[in-house]
């Protein structure tokens, strides 16, 4: 991946951070987007630069379309190109049916569905110019199973899966678009009950590892005959 430039949204924390670091280890230069996690994003930039790759942190409110357009323009101006977009920024809000408000509905749909669409729209021309443009969207298994008390979140992630299929047709053949749908991926500091719950529900009887998400992203970036696909990484939970 030497010479390629990737923009990873939500790259200051959790899976976005892990993906940004993995892309750098594979040779890419990385634009590290963050919302409020400036200190964490700058740590990621420092870690990438320590690998000998180029990196820079960019702040943008992804519920604002003009902020998205500026983000992508700034990345392209800084690095001179854009080859890969990873839409990993997300929120995960509990919204009990009777307590769901317009504000919580909009917070889920705007961050989890509106933002990745407009990031893809803003990046599309840059990705097409690269000759090897790739978008990887983050859905999750809530978009397949539908979770009680997380209705807006589940709808948004279901939308990401369908959006991926439509964008794959819209942007072909110059840009490939795929998605991943992780199950429970536990990280240091996560509540123990998350792992206990998932182990009971998944046939493989364990939670997922961060490096397995990185493996999936790398596969989709390199799989030149795959587009419009959602790769489910859940230990069999959706079965």
Number of C-alpha atoms within 10 A of each C-alpha: 15 12 12 19 27 28 30 24 28 27 32 27 16 16 21 25 23 17 25 30 23 19 25 25 16 12 19 23 27 29 29 28 30 26 16 13 14 16 12 16 25 20 14 24 25 16 15 25 16 11 12 12 20 19 26 20 22 20 18 20 16 26 19 14 17 13 15 23 18 13 23 24 17 14 23 18 11 12 17 11 18 29 26 26 26 26 25 23 24 22 14 13 15 17 18 13 12 7 10 15 12 8 8 16 17 14 17 25 21 19 20 30 25 19 22 29 19 18 23 25 15 19 25 22 15 19 25 19 14 17 12 18 26 30 30 28 27 27 29 26 21 21 21 16 13 16 15 13 16 19 20 27 29 25 19 22 26 22 18 27 25 16 20 28 18 13 21 22 15 13 19 14 13 17 25 29 28 26 28 24 24 21 21 22 21 19 14 7 6 10 10 10 9 13 19 13 14 22 18 13 17 18 14 14 16 19 22 21 12 15 14 13 21 18 13 19 24 16 13 23 24 12 12 11 7 15 24 20 18 24 19 19 20 22 20 13 19 15 9
